[in-house]
Amino acid sequence: MEWEFTPEQVVKGEVGYALEDFRRDLAAEVRGNLGPASPEQAAQTADLLYDLCHVLATNKTVESMLASLAYDPPTCEFLREMAEPMRPNGEMLGAILQRLIMDRVEAGMPLEQALDSVAEHHRQIVSNG
């Protein structure tokens, strides 16, 4: 994806770019790149790539993600091939998550509580599609 702003601007709060915006933009890009795929295939691919972005954003290893998908070699190969092209998206997602944490800390929430709050917010957004 391409933006007219940087992850640094998101972290600094100079640009408002929410988790929901990122997911919407990623889904739109996937739909545009998949061609004649069904809506279900596009949604599954977008979810898979979002999970990859989250792994990259949270400094986990791609291999740790792939361990849970070992039963599906084509998916593992796809994710390995997409890891490098998705790095900028992972960086942007990391900036969004960092900003969410900073907003809570700046509002007086202790860091551990802010981390838990953002993790729960993230789970809710992802589970709601």
N, CA, C and O atoms as CSV, one atom per row, in Angstrom:
chain,resi,resn,atom,element,x,y,z
A,1,MET,N,N,0.852,-1.173,0.000
A,1,MET,CA,C,0.000,0.000,0.000
A,1,MET,C,C,0.891,1.226,0.000
A,1,MET,O,O,2.043,1.185,0.432
A,2,GLU,N,N,0.340,2.297,-0.486
A,2,GLU,CA,C,1.068,3.563,-0.485
A,2,GLU,C,C,0.238,4.605,0.246
A,2,GLU,O,O,-0.989,4.631,0.148
A,3,TRP,N,N,0.931,5.457,0.977
A,3,TRP,CA,C,0.269,6.506,1.735
A,3,TRP,C,C,0.911,7.838,1.404
A,3,TRP,O,O,2.021,7.896,0.875
A,4,GLU,N,N,0.204,8.898,1.718
A,4,GLU,CA,C,0.745,10.247,1.539
A,4,GLU,C,C,1.330,10.754,2.848
A,4,GLU,O,O,1.519,11.957,3.029
A,5,PHE,N,N,1.612,9.838,3.752
A,5,PHE,CA,C,2.196,10.161,5.053
A,5,PHE,C,C,3.076,8.989,5.460
A,5,PHE,O,O,3.031,7.920,4.851
A,6,THR,N,N,3.870,9.202,6.488
A,6,THR,CA,C,4.828,8.186,6.921
A,6,THR,C,C,4.393,7.548,8.241
A,6,THR,O,O,3.563,8.102,8.962
A,7,PRO,N,N,4.959,6.383,8.550
A,7,PRO,CA,C,4.694,5.800,9.862
A,7,PRO,C,C,5.103,6.743,11.000
A,7,PRO,O,O,4.451,6.785,12.044
A,8,GLU,N,N,6.171,7.488,10.792
A,8,GLU,CA,C,6.620,8.429,11.821
A,8,GLU,C,C,5.552,9.483,12.106
A,8,GLU,O,O,5.345,9.869,13.257
A,9,GLN,N,N,4.876,9.946,11.056
A,9,GLN,CA,C,3.807,10.929,11.249
A,9,GLN,C,C,2.641,10.323,12.024
A,9,GLN,O,O,1.995,11.011,12.815
A,10,VAL,N,N,2.371,9.050,11.801
A,10,VAL,CA,C,1.309,8.371,12.542
A,10,VAL,C,C,1.700,8.262,14.013
A,10,VAL,O,O,0.895,8.560,14.895
A,11,VAL,N,N,2.935,7.836,14.278
A,11,VAL,CA,C,3.403,7.696,15.660
A,11,VAL,C,C,3.335,9.031,16.392
A,11,VAL,O,O,2.928,9.083,17.553
A,12,LYS,N,N,3.729,10.102,15.728
A,12,LYS,CA,C,3.735,11.430,16.350
A,12,LYS,C,C,2.336,12.015,16.489
A,12,LYS,O,O,2.164,13.051,17.132
A,13,GLY,N,N,1.344,11.374,15.903
A,13,GLY,CA,C,-0.021,11.885,15.977
A,13,GLY,C,C,-0.291,13.013,15.005
A,13,GLY,O,O,-1.299,13.709,15.121
A,14,GLU,N,N,0.607,13.201,14.041
A,14,GLU,CA,C,0.432,14.263,13.046
A,14,GLU,C,C,-0.621,13.886,12.011
A,14,GLU,O,O,-1.200,14.752,11.356
A,15,VAL,N,N,-0.859,12.589,11.873
A,15,VAL,CA,C,-1.832,12.068,10.915
A,15,VAL,C,C,-2.700,11.054,11.645
A,15,VAL,O,O,-2.187,10.196,12.363
A,16,GLY,N,N,-3.991,11.150,11.468
A,16,GLY,CA,C,-4.893,10.171,12.050
A,16,GLY,C,C,-5.124,9.029,11.073
A,16,GLY,O,O,-5.785,9.209,10.050
A,17,TYR,N,N,-4.589,7.867,11.380
A,17,TYR,CA,C,-4.776,6.688,10.533
A,17,TYR,C,C,-5.024,5.528,11.480
A,17,TYR,O,O,-4.106,5.044,12.142
A,18,ALA,N,N,-6.263,5.090,11.537
A,18,ALA,CA,C,-6.688,4.103,12.526
A,18,ALA,C,C,-6.502,2.678,12.030
A,18,ALA,O,O,-6.293,2.430,10.843
A,19,LEU,N,N,-6.582,1.769,12.957
A,19,LEU,CA,C,-6.512,0.347,12.657
A,19,LEU,C,C,-7.576,-0.041,11.632
A,19,LEU,O,O,-7.309,-0.810,10.709
A,20,GLU,N,N,-8.770,0.493,11.800
A,20,GLU,CA,C,-9.855,0.202,10.863
A,20,GLU,C,C,-9.525,0.713,9.465
A,20,GLU,O,O,-9.848,0.060,8.472
A,21,ASP,N,N,-8.882,1.879,9.384
A,21,ASP,CA,C,-8.478,2.436,8.086
A,21,ASP,C,C,-7.466,1.518,7.404
A,21,ASP,O,O,-7.566,1.241,6.208
A,22,PHE,N,N,-6.502,1.057,8.175
A,22,PHE,CA,C,-5.468,0.173,7.638
A,22,PHE,C,C,-6.093,-1.113,7.098
A,22,PHE,O,O,-5.783,-1.545,5.988
A,23,ARG,N,N,-6.971,-1.716,7.890
A,23,ARG,CA,C,-7.613,-2.970,7.457
A,23,ARG,C,C,-8.451,-2.747,6.201
A,23,ARG,O,O,-8.437,-3.574,5.290
A,24,ARG,N,N,-9.174,-1.643,6.150
A,24,ARG,CA,C,-9.989,-1.323,4.972
A,24,ARG,C,C,-9.108,-1.157,3.740
A,24,ARG,O,O,-9.414,-1.689,2.673
A,25,ASP,N,N,-8.008,-0.415,3.894
A,25,ASP,CA,C,-7.115,-0.163,2.759
A,25,ASP,C,C,-6.427,-1.444,2.290
A,25,ASP,O,O,-6.262,-1.663,1.090
A,26,LEU,N,N,-6.030,-2.284,3.237
A,26,LEU,CA,C,-5.402,-3.551,2.873
A,26,LEU,C,C,-6.393,-4.436,2.117
A,26,LEU,O,O,-6.042,-5.042,1.105
A,27,ALA,N,N,-7.622,-4.509,2.609
A,27,ALA,CA,C,-8.641,-5.325,1.934
A,27,ALA,C,C,-8.899,-4.810,0.524
A,27,ALA,O,O,-9.061,-5.604,-0.403
A,28,ALA,N,N,-8.938,-3.497,0.351
A,28,ALA,CA,C,-9.156,-2.916,-0.980
A,28,ALA,C,C,-7.996,-3.251,-1.909
A,28,ALA,O,O,-8.206,-3.572,-3.079
A,29,GLU,N,N,-6.783,-3.178,-1.393
A,29,GLU,CA,C,-5.619,-3.510,-2.221
A,29,GLU,C,C,-5.638,-4.981,-2.628
A,29,GLU,O,O,-5.337,-5.317,-3.774
A,30,VAL,N,N,-5.988,-5.842,-1.702
A,30,VAL,CA,C,-6.056,-7.273,-2.010
A,30,VAL,C,C,-7.109,-7.521,-3.083
A,30,VAL,O,O,-6.852,-8.236,-4.051
A,31,ARG,N,N,-8.288,-6.935,-2.918
A,31,ARG,CA,C,-9.343,-7.108,-3.932
A,31,ARG,C,C,-8.863,-6.634,-5.298
A,31,ARG,O,O,-9.143,-7.275,-6.311
A,32,GLY,N,N,-8.148,-5.526,-5.332
A,32,GLY,CA,C,-7.648,-4.991,-6.592
A,32,GLY,C,C,-6.583,-5.852,-7.240
A,32,GLY,O,O,-6.435,-5.845,-8.462
A,33,ASN,N,N,-5.837,-6.594,-6.430
A,33,ASN,CA,C,-4.738,-7.412,-6.957
A,33,ASN,C,C,-5.124,-8.858,-7.248
A,33,ASN,O,O,-4.396,-9.559,-7.951
A,34,LEU,N,N,-6.247,-9.308,-6.724
A,34,LEU,CA,C,-6.611,-10.716,-6.895
A,34,LEU,C,C,-7.343,-11.004,-8.195
A,34,LEU,O,O,-7.449,-12.162,-8.600
A,35,GLY,N,N,-7.835,-10.000,-8.837
A,35,GLY,CA,C,-8.546,-10.246,-10.092
A,35,GLY,C,C,-9.878,-10.926,-9.862
A,35,GLY,O,O,-10.686,-10.448,-9.067
A,36,PRO,N,N,-10.124,-12.047,-10.553
A,36,PRO,CA,C,-11.452,-12.667,-10.523
A,36,PRO,C,C,-11.720,-13.550,-9.298
A,36,PRO,O,O,-12.489,-14.505,-9.405
A,37,ALA,N,N,-11.135,-13.273,-8.182
A,37,ALA,CA,C,-11.360,-14.070,-6.975
A,37,ALA,C,C,-12.748,-13.777,-6.409
A,37,ALA,O,O,-13.303,-12.697,-6.611
A,38,SER,N,N,-13.285,-14.745,-5.708
A,38,SER,CA,C,-14.578,-14.551,-5.051
A,38,SER,C,C,-14.400,-13.603,-3.865
A,38,SER,O,O,-13.283,-13.426,-3.379
A,39,PRO,N,N,-15.492,-12.992,-3.394
A,39,PRO,CA,C,-15.387,-12.135,-2.204
A,39,PRO,C,C,-14.825,-12.888,-0.998
A,39,PRO,O,O,-14.090,-12.319,-0.191
A,40,GLU,N,N,-15.172,-14.161,-0.883
A,40,GLU,CA,C,-14.667,-14.966,0.236
A,40,GLU,C,C,-13.157,-15.168,0.126
A,40,GLU,O,O,-12.437,-15.066,1.119
A,41,GLN,N,N,-12.681,-15.458,-1.092
A,41,GLN,CA,C,-11.238,-15.633,-1.296
A,41,GLN,C,C,-10.493,-14.334,-1.002
A,41,GLN,O,O,-9.427,-14.349,-0.385
A,42,ALA,N,N,-11.054,-13.217,-1.441
A,42,ALA,CA,C,-10.419,-11.920,-1.188
A,42,ALA,C,C,-10.363,-11.639,0.308
A,42,ALA,O,O,-9.342,-11.175,0.815
A,43,ALA,N,N,-11.451,-11.917,1.015
A,43,ALA,CA,C,-11.486,-11.678,2.459
A,43,ALA,C,C,-10.491,-12.580,3.184
A,43,ALA,O,O,-9.798,-12.128,4.096
A,44,GLN,N,N,-10.413,-13.845,2.790
A,44,GLN,CA,C,-9.465,-14.773,3.421
A,44,GLN,C,C,-8.026,-14.336,3.173
A,44,GLN,O,O,-7.188,-14.396,4.073
A,45,THR,N,N,-7.745,-13.899,1.955
A,45,THR,CA,C,-6.391,-13.450,1.624
A,45,THR,C,C,-6.048,-12.184,2.391
A,45,THR,O,O,-4.937,-12.049,2.901
A,46,ALA,N,N,-6.996,-11.255,2.476
A,46,ALA,CA,C,-6.761,-10.018,3.228
A,46,ALA,C,C,-6.507,-10.333,4.699
A,46,ALA,O,O,-5.614,-9.746,5.310
A,47,ASP,N,N,-7.279,-11.248,5.271
A,47,ASP,CA,C,-7.078,-11.624,6.675
A,47,ASP,C,C,-5.703,-12.257,6.880
A,47,ASP,O,O,-5.016,-11.960,7.857
A,48,LEU,N,N,-5.311,-13.116,5.968
A,48,LEU,CA,C,-4.006,-13.771,6.052
A,48,LEU,C,C,-2.875,-12.746,5.960
A,48,LEU,O,O,-1.912,-12.804,6.726
A,49,LEU,N,N,-2.998,-11.814,5.023
A,49,LEU,CA,C,-1.962,-10.786,4.871
A,49,LEU,C,C,-1.965,-9.820,6.048
A,49,LEU,O,O,-0.910,-9.327,6.448
A,50,TYR,N,N,-3.142,-9.544,6.607
A,50,TYR,CA,C,-3.185,-8.704,7.803
A,50,TYR,C,C,-2.436,-9.404,8.939
A,50,TYR,O,O,-1.652,-8.774,9.649
A,51,ASP,N,N,-2.677,-10.699,9.109
A,51,ASP,CA,C,-1.963,-11.439,10.153
A,51,ASP,C,C,-0.456,-11.369,9.931
A,51,ASP,O,O,0.311,-11.239,10.885
A,52,LEU,N,N,-0.035,-11.455,8.679
A,52,LEU,CA,C,1.388,-11.326,8.361
A,52,LEU,C,C,1.890,-9.932,8.743
A,52,LEU,O,O,2.962,-9.800,9.332
A,53,CYS,N,N,1.131,-8.907,8.416
A,53,CYS,CA,C,1.518,-7.536,8.789
A,53,CYS,C,C,1.636,-7.407,10.303
A,53,CYS,O,O,2.546,-6.746,10.803
A,54,HIS,N,N,0.717,-8.036,11.033
A,54,HIS,CA,C,0.748,-7.963,12.492
A,54,HIS,C,C,1.995,-8.650,13.039
A,54,HIS,O,O,2.623,-8.153,13.974
A,55,VAL,N,N,2.348,-9.781,12.460
A,55,VAL,CA,C,3.583,-10.467,12.860
A,55,VAL,C,C,4.774,-9.544,12.637
A,55,VAL,O,O,5.629,-9.405,13.511
A,56,LEU,N,N,4.830,-8.916,11.472
A,56,LEU,CA,C,5.937,-8.006,11.163
A,56,LEU,C,C,5.921,-6.787,12.085
A,56,LEU,O,O,6.975,-6.323,12.520
A,57,ALA,N,N,4.732,-6.270,12.382
A,57,ALA,CA,C,4.603,-5.069,13.214
A,57,ALA,C,C,5.021,-5.316,14.655
A,57,ALA,O,O,5.509,-4.409,15.329
A,58,THR,N,N,4.833,-6.527,15.119
A,58,THR,CA,C,5.109,-6.840,16.519
A,58,THR,C,C,6.433,-7.580,16.703
A,58,THR,O,O,6.688,-8.165,17.756
A,59,ASN,N,N,7.267,-7.545,15.671
A,59,ASN,CA,C,8.612,-8.129,15.718
A,59,ASN,C,C,8.628,-9.611,16.055
A,59,ASN,O,O,9.572,-10.108,16.669
A,60,LYS,N,N,7.583,-10.308,15.652
A,60,LYS,CA,C,7.594,-11.761,15.753
A,60,LYS,C,C,8.209,-12.292,14.467
A,60,LYS,O,O,8.365,-11.551,13.496
A,61,THR,N,N,8.552,-13.548,14.458
A,61,THR,CA,C,9.138,-14.108,13.243
A,61,THR,C,C,8.044,-14.682,12.353
A,61,THR,O,O,7.036,-15.204,12.829
A,62,VAL,N,N,8.267,-14.572,11.071
A,62,VAL,CA,C,7.333,-15.156,10.110
A,62,VAL,C,C,7.263,-16.660,10.336
A,62,VAL,O,O,6.199,-17.265,10.204
A,63,GLU,N,N,8.391,-17.256,10.675
A,63,GLU,CA,C,8.413,-18.703,10.913
A,63,GLU,C,C,7.498,-19.093,12.070
A,63,GLU,O,O,6.900,-20.168,12.043
A,64,SER,N,N,7.380,-18.238,13.084
A,64,SER,CA,C,6.472,-18.551,14.194
A,64,SER,C,C,5.027,-18.590,13.703
A,64,SER,O,O,4.231,-19.404,14.170
A,65,MET,N,N,4.694,-17.718,12.773
A,65,MET,CA,C,3.355,-17.722,12.188
A,65,MET,C,C,3.155,-18.984,11.348
A,65,MET,O,O,2.099,-19.615,11.393
A,66,LEU,N,N,4.174,-19.335,10.593
A,66,LEU,CA,C,4.066,-20.473,9.691
A,66,LEU,C,C,3.953,-21.798,10.439
A,66,LEU,O,O,3.401,-22.764,9.912
A,67,ALA,N,N,4.466,-21.847,11.650
A,67,ALA,CA,C,4.399,-23.090,12.428
A,67,ALA,C,C,2.951,-23.535,12.610
A,67,ALA,O,O,2.661,-24.731,12.602
A,68,SER,N,N,2.049,-22.578,12.773
A,68,SER,CA,C,0.641,-22.936,12.950
A,68,SER,C,C,-0.031,-23.293,11.629
A,68,SER,O,O,-1.163,-23.774,11.618
A,69,LEU,N,N,0.658,-23.060,10.521
A,69,LEU,CA,C,0.098,-23.342,9.197
A,69,LEU,C,C,0.839,-24.467,8.482
A,69,LEU,O,O,0.700,-24.631,7.270
A,70,ALA,N,N,1.614,-25.227,9.216
A,70,ALA,CA,C,2.454,-26.260,8.599
A,70,ALA,C,C,1.643,-27.277,7.805
A,70,ALA,O,O,2.164,-27.911,6.888
A,71,TYR,N,N,0.375,-27.432,8.153
A,71,TYR,CA,C,-0.490,-28.366,7.434
A,71,TYR,C,C,-0.856,-27.861,6.038
A,71,TYR,O,O,-1.456,-28.593,5.251
A,72,ASP,N,N,-0.500,-26.621,5.731
A,72,ASP,CA,C,-0.909,-25.983,4.472
A,72,ASP,C,C,0.308,-25.402,3.746
A,72,ASP,O,O,0.507,-24.187,3.749
A,73,PRO,N,N,1.123,-26.262,3.125
A,73,PRO,CA,C,2.348,-25.784,2.469
A,73,PRO,C,C,2.141,-24.658,1.451
A,73,PRO,O,O,2.969,-23.747,1.418
A,74,PRO,N,N,1.087,-24.659,0.615
A,74,PRO,CA,C,0.932,-23.541,-0.329
A,74,PRO,C,C,0.752,-22.190,0.380
A,74,PRO,O,O,1.263,-21.170,-0.081
A,75,THR,N,N,0.029,-22.192,1.492
A,75,THR,CA,C,-0.149,-20.950,2.249
A,75,THR,C,C,1.177,-20.507,2.847
A,75,THR,O,O,1.495,-19.318,2.839
A,76,CYS,N,N,1.942,-21.441,3.360
A,76,CYS,CA,C,3.256,-21.106,3.923
A,76,CYS,C,C,4.156,-20.495,2.855
A,76,CYS,O,O,4.835,-19.499,3.107
A,77,GLU,N,N,4.162,-21.079,1.686
A,77,GLU,CA,C,4.985,-20.555,0.591
A,77,GLU,C,C,4.533,-19.148,0.205
A,77,GLU,O,O,5.360,-18.261,-0.005
A,78,PHE,N,N,3.228,-18.952,0.112
A,78,PHE,CA,C,2.672,-17.636,-0.208
A,78,PHE,C,C,3.129,-16.596,0.816
A,78,PHE,O,O,3.566,-15.506,0.447
A,79,LEU,N,N,3.028,-16.933,2.092
A,79,LEU,CA,C,3.414,-15.983,3.134
A,79,LEU,C,C,4.915,-15.707,3.121
A,79,LEU,O,O,5.336,-14.572,3.344
A,80,ARG,N,N,5.714,-16.721,2.866
A,80,ARG,CA,C,7.165,-16.492,2.757
A,80,ARG,C,C,7.464,-15.515,1.624
A,80,ARG,O,O,8.297,-14.619,1.765
A,81,GLU,N,N,6.773,-15.700,0.499
A,81,GLU,CA,C,6.987,-14.814,-0.648
A,81,GLU,C,C,6.485,-13.399,-0.380
A,81,GLU,O,O,7.022,-12.438,-0.932
A,82,MET,N,N,5.472,-13.263,0.452
A,82,MET,CA,C,4.874,-11.954,0.706
A,82,MET,C,C,5.530,-11.202,1.861
A,82,MET,O,O,5.278,-10.010,2.034
A,83,ALA,N,N,6.358,-11.867,2.648
A,83,ALA,CA,C,6.926,-11.229,3.838
A,83,ALA,C,C,7.681,-9.951,3.491
A,83,ALA,O,O,7.458,-8.915,4.117
A,84,GLU,N,N,8.556,-10.010,2.520
A,84,GLU,CA,C,9.347,-8.817,2.188
A,84,GLU,C,C,8.484,-7.703,1.588
A,84,GLU,O,O,8.601,-6.557,2.020
A,85,PRO,N,N,7.622,-8.000,0.606
A,85,PRO,CA,C,6.779,-6.923,0.064
A,85,PRO,C,C,5.835,-6.311,1.106
A,85,PRO,O,O,5.417,-5.163,0.957
A,86,MET,N,N,5.497,-7.059,2.149
A,86,MET,CA,C,4.563,-6.560,3.165
A,86,MET,C,C,5.261,-5.807,4.295
A,86,MET,O,O,4.589,-5.271,5.176
A,87,ARG,N,N,6.595,-5.753,4.290
A,87,ARG,CA,C,7.314,-5.073,5.374
A,87,ARG,C,C,6.869,-3.622,5.593
A,87,ARG,O,O,6.659,-3.225,6.739
A,88,PRO,N,N,6.719,-2.822,4.534
A,88,PRO,CA,C,6.248,-1.446,4.766
A,88,PRO,C,C,4.860,-1.403,5.407
A,88,PRO,O,O,4.577,-0.520,6.216
A,89,ASN,N,N,4.000,-2.349,5.048
A,89,ASN,CA,C,2.678,-2.407,5.673
A,89,ASN,C,C,2.803,-2.778,7.146
A,89,ASN,O,O,2.087,-2.238,7.989
A,90,GLY,N,N,3.710,-3.699,7.453
A,90,GLY,CA,C,3.956,-4.052,8.843
A,90,GLY,C,C,4.478,-2.871,9.638
A,90,GLY,O,O,4.119,-2.686,10.801
A,91,GLU,N,N,5.326,-2.072,9.005
A,91,GLU,CA,C,5.848,-0.874,9.671
A,91,GLU,C,C,4.718,0.118,9.960
A,91,GLU,O,O,4.672,0.715,11.036
A,92,MET,N,N,3.816,0.289,9.004
A,92,MET,CA,C,2.695,1.207,9.218
A,92,MET,C,C,1.767,0.678,10.308
A,92,MET,O,O,1.314,1.442,11.160
A,93,LEU,N,N,1.483,-0.611,10.287
A,93,LEU,CA,C,0.636,-1.185,11.331
A,93,LEU,C,C,1.302,-1.027,12.694
A,93,LEU,O,O,0.631,-0.730,13.681
A,94,GLY,N,N,2.602,-1.222,12.753
A,94,GLY,CA,C,3.325,-1.013,14.007
A,94,GLY,C,C,3.190,0.416,14.503
A,94,GLY,O,O,3.048,0.649,15.704
A,95,ALA,N,N,3.234,1.372,13.586
A,95,ALA,CA,C,3.075,2.781,13.958
A,95,ALA,C,C,1.680,3.038,14.519
A,95,ALA,O,O,1.523,3.774,15.493
A,96,ILE,N,N,0.675,2.435,13.904
A,96,ILE,CA,C,-0.705,2.597,14.385
A,96,ILE,C,C,-0.834,2.032,15.793
A,96,ILE,O,O,-1.405,2.678,16.672
A,97,LEU,N,N,-0.312,0.840,16.008
A,97,LEU,CA,C,-0.388,0.222,17.332
A,97,LEU,C,C,0.380,1.035,18.366
A,97,LEU,O,O,-0.077,1.198,19.498
A,98,GLN,N,N,1.542,1.542,17.978
A,98,GLN,CA,C,2.337,2.367,18.892
A,98,GLN,C,C,1.575,3.630,19.275
A,98,GLN,O,O,1.583,4.028,20.440
A,99,ARG,N,N,0.921,4.261,18.309
A,99,ARG,CA,C,0.151,5.475,18.585
A,99,ARG,C,C,-1.002,5.175,19.538
A,99,ARG,O,O,-1.286,5.961,20.442
A,100,LEU,N,N,-1.664,4.037,19.334
A,100,LEU,CA,C,-2.760,3.658,20.229
A,100,LEU,C,C,-2.258,3.494,21.663
A,100,LEU,O,O,-2.918,3.925,22.609
A,101,ILE,N,N,-1.102,2.875,21.818
A,101,ILE,CA,C,-0.515,2.706,23.151
A,101,ILE,C,C,-0.161,4.063,23.738
A,101,ILE,O,O,-0.461,4.341,24.899
A,102,MET,N,N,0.477,4.908,22.933
A,102,MET,CA,C,0.887,6.230,23.418
A,102,MET,C,C,-0.318,7.070,23.827
A,102,MET,O,O,-0.262,7.784,24.828
A,103,ASP,N,N,-1.402,6.994,23.068
A,103,ASP,CA,C,-2.612,7.748,23.426
A,103,ASP,C,C,-3.101,7.361,24.813
A,103,ASP,O,O,-3.500,8.219,25.600
A,104,ARG,N,N,-3.069,6.091,25.105
A,104,ARG,CA,C,-3.544,5.625,26.408
A,104,ARG,C,C,-2.588,6.046,27.526
A,104,ARG,O,O,-3.027,6.477,28.592
A,105,VAL,N,N,-1.293,5.923,27.283
A,105,VAL,CA,C,-0.308,6.319,28.299
A,105,VAL,C,C,-0.394,7.822,28.553
A,105,VAL,O,O,-0.346,8.266,29.700
A,106,GLU,N,N,-0.520,8.599,27.484
A,106,GLU,CA,C,-0.623,10.054,27.641
A,106,GLU,C,C,-1.895,10.461,28.372
A,106,GLU,O,O,-1.953,11.540,28.962
A,107,ALA,N,N,-2.917,9.602,28.339
A,107,ALA,CA,C,-4.160,9.874,29.065
A,107,ALA,C,C,-4.066,9.421,30.525
A,107,ALA,O,O,-5.035,9.535,31.275
A,108,GLY,N,N,-2.889,8.903,30.928
A,108,GLY,CA,C,-2.668,8.532,32.312
A,108,GLY,C,C,-2.747,7.045,32.612
A,108,GLY,O,O,-2.637,6.646,33.771
A,109,MET,N,N,-2.933,6.229,31.609
A,109,MET,CA,C,-3.022,4.787,31.819
A,109,MET,C,C,-1.612,4.214,32.003
A,109,MET,O,O,-0.708,4.559,31.244
A,110,PRO,N,N,-1.415,3.352,32.992
A,110,PRO,CA,C,-0.108,2.700,33.141
A,110,PRO,C,C,0.226,1.890,31.880
A,110,PRO,O,O,-0.667,1.378,31.205
A,111,LEU,N,N,1.514,1.783,31.579
A,111,LEU,CA,C,1.954,1.147,30.340
A,111,LEU,C,C,1.411,-0.270,30.178
A,111,LEU,O,O,0.890,-0.606,29.114
A,112,GLU,N,N,1.521,-1.100,31.198
A,112,GLU,CA,C,1.041,-2.489,31.080
A,112,GLU,C,C,-0.447,-2.525,30.769
A,112,GLU,O,O,-0.904,-3.328,29.955
A,113,GLN,N,N,-1.191,-1.655,31.419
A,113,GLN,CA,C,-2.630,-1.585,31.165
A,113,GLN,C,C,-2.896,-1.088,29.741
A,113,GLN,O,O,-3.815,-1.566,29.075
A,114,ALA,N,N,-2.095,-0.132,29.281
A,114,ALA,CA,C,-2.240,0.382,27.912
A,114,ALA,C,C,-1.965,-0.718,26.899
A,114,ALA,O,O,-2.680,-0.842,25.904
A,115,LEU,N,N,-0.931,-1.517,27.145
A,115,LEU,CA,C,-0.616,-2.631,26.245
A,115,LEU,C,C,-1.774,-3.624,26.187
A,115,LEU,O,O,-2.163,-4.075,25.111
A,116,ASP,N,N,-2.318,-3.957,27.355
A,116,ASP,CA,C,-3.453,-4.885,27.401
A,116,ASP,C,C,-4.676,-4.290,26.713
A,116,ASP,O,O,-5.399,-4.991,26.004
A,117,SER,N,N,-4.902,-3.008,26.922
A,117,SER,CA,C,-6.049,-2.331,26.316
A,117,SER,C,C,-5.961,-2.329,24.796
A,117,SER,O,O,-6.949,-2.586,24.107
A,118,VAL,N,N,-4.775,-2.038,24.282
A,118,VAL,CA,C,-4.590,-2.026,22.826
A,118,VAL,C,C,-4.711,-3.443,22.267
A,118,VAL,O,O,-5.282,-3.639,21.194
A,119,ALA,N,N,-4.182,-4.422,22.980
A,119,ALA,CA,C,-4.310,-5.814,22.521
A,119,ALA,C,C,-5.783,-6.217,22.454
A,119,ALA,O,O,-6.199,-6.883,21.506
A,120,GLU,N,N,-6.564,-5.826,23.441
A,120,GLU,CA,C,-7.995,-6.140,23.433
A,120,GLU,C,C,-8.712,-5.384,22.320
A,120,GLU,O,O,-9.555,-5.953,21.626
A,121,HIS,N,N,-8.384,-4.114,22.146
A,121,HIS,CA,C,-8.961,-3.319,21.050
A,121,HIS,C,C,-8.646,-3.987,19.713
A,121,HIS,O,O,-9.518,-4.097,18.852
A,122,HIS,N,N,-7.421,-4.424,19.543
A,122,HIS,CA,C,-6.995,-5.095,18.319
A,122,HIS,C,C,-7.813,-6.365,18.096
A,122,HIS,O,O,-8.293,-6.611,16.990
A,123,ARG,N,N,-7.970,-7.167,19.140
A,123,ARG,CA,C,-8.754,-8.406,19.018
A,123,ARG,C,C,-10.185,-8.107,18.580
A,123,ARG,O,O,-10.740,-8.807,17.732
A,124,GLN,N,N,-10.778,-7.067,19.158
A,124,GLN,CA,C,-12.157,-6.712,18.799
A,124,GLN,C,C,-12.266,-6.275,17.344
A,124,GLN,O,O,-13.186,-6.686,16.638
A,125,ILE,N,N,-11.337,-5.451,16.898
A,125,ILE,CA,C,-11.359,-4.972,15.510
A,125,ILE,C,C,-11.200,-6.152,14.551
A,125,ILE,O,O,-11.928,-6.256,13.563
A,126,VAL,N,N,-10.262,-7.026,14.840
A,126,VAL,CA,C,-10.003,-8.165,13.957
A,126,VAL,C,C,-11.191,-9.128,13.951
A,126,VAL,O,O,-11.558,-9.651,12.899
A,127,SER,N,N,-11.785,-9.361,15.106
A,127,SER,CA,C,-12.901,-10.316,15.157
A,127,SER,C,C,-14.160,-9.766,14.491
A,127,SER,O,O,-15.022,-10.534,14.064
A,128,ASN,N,N,-14.269,-8.448,14.401
A,128,ASN,CA,C,-15.432,-7.837,13.746
A,128,ASN,C,C,-15.241,-7.678,12.251
A,128,ASN,O,O,-16.115,-7.159,11.556
A,129,GLY,N,N,-14.091,-8.128,11.757
A,129,GLY,CA,C,-13.839,-8.078,10.314
A,129,GLY,C,C,-13.331,-6.766,9.921
A,129,GLY,O,O,-13.061,-6.536,8.743
